[in-house]
Amino acid sequence: MTAWAEINGTRTAYEVAGAGPPLLLIHGAEGGRRMFAPFAQALAPDFTVVTYDQRDCGETANEPRAATLEELASDAAALLQALGFAAALVYGTSFGGRVAQLLAIRRPDLVRGLILGSTWPLPLALPSLNPSGIARLMQLRAGLPATAAAFAEMFAPAAFLGEHPELADQLAGMTGDPERSARRRAVIADGSSAEVGAIAVPTLLIAGTLDQIVPPAVTLGMADRIAGARQVVLSDVGHTTTLQAPGEVAGHVRDFARSLDA
């Protein structure tokens, strides 16, 4: 059920499900909390799962200006505090992983453990790490809706989309309102002044072998800069790991959480 939090000048839409230690899920670029639905369901038996819509996404209402990455990290911190959590496990996927990185750097007291899926390191820009892939993604995005099938295949393998045609429509429809989309693209390009090497909380990196948007080497390469970071590689999985393999990824989250208590 949708709830609302008045934080940092926004009316943030969020949901809480399950029981257990708190787990905050931070969605990617032009996604929203509902893209976590299968993943949150898989996690709910073991965690109090919090999902929310970032600024200019989903049902969250905010003033019509481009946010900064610092503001998005501050929003995540404020939501955890508004819900009364002293600290939480934090999972950020794709651009949400950038928000999660900055949250862990600015407010390590709120982050019990950090899970970064299919993301890239602060402060680097993704086009510099995957120039051909991002150029193709932008080309296909500009051609929507005619390029919907090829656009969706940037996020998940064709075979998986063939079994889940509704997902192709969902992915192609992410772009939504053009003004909100433009503001999101602006914040995605914001690298902040923070460095991924400043992360000092326990960290798990997750990457799919078929990711065309953030190549697995980019995500896993952060292990060289985050002290003690662990790695998980998902075979035959694309960029949308929590949609394509929610049960498998949830299992890795549970294992990581248990290791924090060992």
C-alpha positions in Angstrom: 0.0 0.0 0.0 1.3 3.4 -0.9 2.3 5.8 1.9 3.7 9.3 1.8 6.6 11.0 3.5 7.1 14.8 3.5 10.9 15.0 3.2 13.3 17.6 2.0 10.5 19.5 0.2 9.1 16.5 -1.6 6.0 14.3 -1.1 7.7 11.0 -1.5 5.7 7.8 -2.3 6.9 4.7 -0.6 5.8 1.2 0.5 6.8 -1.0 3.4 6.4 -4.8 3.3 7.5 -7.8 5.2 9.1 -8.3 8.6 12.6 -8.4 9.9 15.6 -6.0 9.7 15.1 -3.0 7.4 16.2 -3.2 3.8 16.0 -0.1 1.6 15.8 -0.6 -2.2 16.8 2.2 -4.4 15.7 2.0 -8.1 17.5 3.1 -11.2 17.3 5.9 -13.7 13.7 6.3 -14.9 12.3 3.4 -13.0 10.3 3.4 -9.9 9.5 1.4 -6.8 7.1 -0.9 -8.5 9.9 -2.4 -10.6 11.1 -4.0 -7.4 7.8 -5.8 -6.9 8.9 -9.4 -7.5 12.2 -8.8 -5.7 10.5 -7.2 -2.7 8.1 -10.1 -2.5 11.0 -12.6 -2.5 12.7 -10.6 0.3 9.6 -9.9 2.5 9.7 -13.1 4.6 13.1 -12.0 5.9 13.2 -8.2 5.8 11.2 -5.1 6.3 11.5 -4.0 2.7 11.2 -0.3 1.9 10.7 0.8 -1.7 10.2 4.4 -2.8 10.0 6.6 -5.9 12.9 9.1 -6.2 12.3 12.6 -7.3 10.7 12.9 -10.8 9.8 9.2 -10.7 6.6 7.3 -10.1 4.2 9.0 -7.7 6.6 11.2 -5.8 5.9 15.0 -6.2 8.6 17.6 -6.1 9.3 21.0 -7.5 10.1 21.0 -11.2 13.9 21.4 -11.2 16.7 19.0 -11.7 17.9 17.4 -8.4 21.5 16.7 -7.5 22.9 13.4 -6.5 23.6 14.8 -3.1 19.9 15.6 -2.7 18.9 12.1 -3.7 21.2 10.6 -1.1 19.8 13.1 1.4 16.3 12.0 0.5 17.2 8.3 1.1 18.7 9.2 4.5 15.6 11.3 5.4 13.2 8.5 4.5 15.1 6.0 6.7 15.0 8.5 9.6 11.3 9.3 9.0 10.5 5.6 9.3 12.4 5.4 12.5 15.2 3.1 11.4 18.6 3.6 13.1 20.3 1.8 10.2 19.4 -0.4 7.3 20.7 -2.7 4.7 20.7 -0.7 1.4 20.4 -2.1 -2.1 21.0 0.2 -5.1 20.6 -0.9 -8.6 22.0 0.9 -11.7 21.7 4.7 -11.1 20.2 3.8 -7.7 23.6 2.3 -6.9 25.1 5.7 -7.3 22.6 7.1 -4.8 23.4 4.2 -2.5 27.2 4.8 -2.8 26.8 8.4 -1.8 24.4 7.6 1.0 27.0 5.2 2.4 29.7 7.8 2.1 27.7 10.7 3.6 25.8 8.8 6.2 27.6 5.5 7.0 25.8 5.4 10.4 22.6 4.7 8.5 24.0 1.9 6.3 24.5 -1.4 8.0 25.6 -3.0 4.7 25.6 -1.9 1.1 24.6 -3.9 -2.0 25.4 -2.4 -5.4 23.9 -4.1 -8.4 24.7 -3.3 -12.1 26.1 0.1 -11.2 29.2 2.2 -11.8 31.6 4.0 -9.5 31.5 7.6 -8.2 32.5 10.0 -9.6 33.0 8.5 -13.1 30.4 9.0 -15.9 28.9 5.9 -17.4 29.4 7.1 -21.1 33.2 7.2 -20.4 33.1 3.6 -19.1 30.8 2.1 -21.8 30.8 4.6 -24.7 29.4 2.3 -27.4 26.7 0.8 -25.2 25.4 4.1 -23.9 25.4 5.6 -27.4 23.3 2.7 -28.6 20.9 3.0 -25.6 20.4 6.7 -26.3 19.9 6.1 -30.0 17.2 3.4 -29.3 15.6 5.6 -26.6 15.3 8.5 -29.2 13.5 6.1 -31.6 10.8 4.9 -29.2 8.2 3.5 -29.6 9.4 2.1 -32.9 12.6 0.8 -31.3 10.8 -0.7 -28.2 11.9 -4.3 -28.7 15.6 -3.4 -29.2 15.5 -0.9 -26.4 14.2 -3.5 -24.0 16.9 -5.9 -25.1 19.5 -3.5 -23.7 18.1 -4.3 -20.3 17.3 -8.0 -20.5 18.1 -10.9 -22.9 15.8 -11.5 -25.8 15.0 -15.0 -24.7 13.8 -13.7 -21.3 11.7 -10.9 -22.8 10.1 -13.5 -25.1 8.9 -15.3 -22.0 7.8 -12.1 -20.4 6.5 -9.8 -23.1 4.8 -7.5 -20.6 8.3 -6.6 -19.3 9.3 -5.3 -22.7 6.4 -2.9 -22.7 7.2 -1.9 -19.1 10.8 -1.1 -20.0 9.9 0.8 -23.1 7.4 2.9 -21.1 9.9 4.0 -18.5 10.7 7.3 -20.1 7.3 8.8 -19.3 6.9 12.6 -19.1 9.5 14.3 -21.2 10.2 17.1 -18.6 10.7 14.7 -15.8 12.8 12.5 -18.0 15.0 15.5 -18.9 15.6 16.3 -15.2 16.4 12.7 -14.5 19.0 12.6 -17.3 20.6 15.7 -15.8 20.9 14.1 -12.3 22.2 10.8 -13.8 25.1 12.8 -15.3 25.9 14.3 -11.8 29.0 12.6 -10.4 29.2 14.5 -7.0 32.6 15.1 -5.6 32.7 11.8 -3.7 34.9 8.9 -4.5 33.8 5.3 -4.4 37.0 4.5 -2.4 35.5 6.4 0.5 32.9 3.7 1.2 33.8 2.1 4.5 30.7 -0.1 5.2 30.5 -3.9 4.3 29.7 -4.1 0.5 28.5 -6.7 -1.9 28.7 -6.1 -5.7 26.3 -7.9 -8.0 26.6 -8.0 -11.8 24.9 -9.9 -14.7 27.2 -11.4 -17.3 24.9 -10.1 -20.2 24.6 -6.5 -19.0 24.9 -4.3 -22.0 24.4 -1.0 -20.1 26.9 -1.4 -17.2 29.4 -4.1 -18.3 30.0 -6.5 -15.4 33.7 -5.6 -15.3 32.7 -2.0 -14.4 30.6 -3.1 -11.4 32.9 -5.8 -10.2 35.9 -3.5 -10.7 34.8 -1.5 -7.8 36.1 -4.3 -5.6 39.6 -2.9 -6.2 38.5 0.4 -4.6 36.1 -0.6 -1.8 38.0 -2.3 1.0 36.7 -5.9 1.6 34.0 -5.8 -1.0 32.6 -9.1 -2.1 31.4 -10.1 -5.6 28.5 -12.1 -7.1 28.3 -12.8 -10.8 24.9 -13.8 -12.3 25.2 -16.0 -15.3 23.0 -15.2 -18.4 21.4 -12.2 -16.6 21.2 -8.7 -18.1 21.0 -5.3 -16.6 17.7 -5.7 -14.8 18.9 -8.4 -12.3 16.1 -7.9 -9.8 13.5 -8.4 -12.5 15.1 -11.2 -14.3 16.4 -13.2 -11.3 14.6 -11.9 -8.2 14.8 -15.2 -6.2 18.5 -15.7 -7.0 19.4 -12.1 -6.1 17.3 -12.3 -2.9 19.2 -15.4 -1.9 22.5 -13.5 -2.2 21.1 -10.6 -0.2 20.1 -13.0 2.6 23.5 -14.6 2.6 25.2 -11.2 2.8 22.9 -10.1 5.7 23.7 -13.2 7.6 27.4 -12.6 7.1 27.0 -9.2 8.8 25.7 -11.0 11.9 28.4 -13.7 12.0 
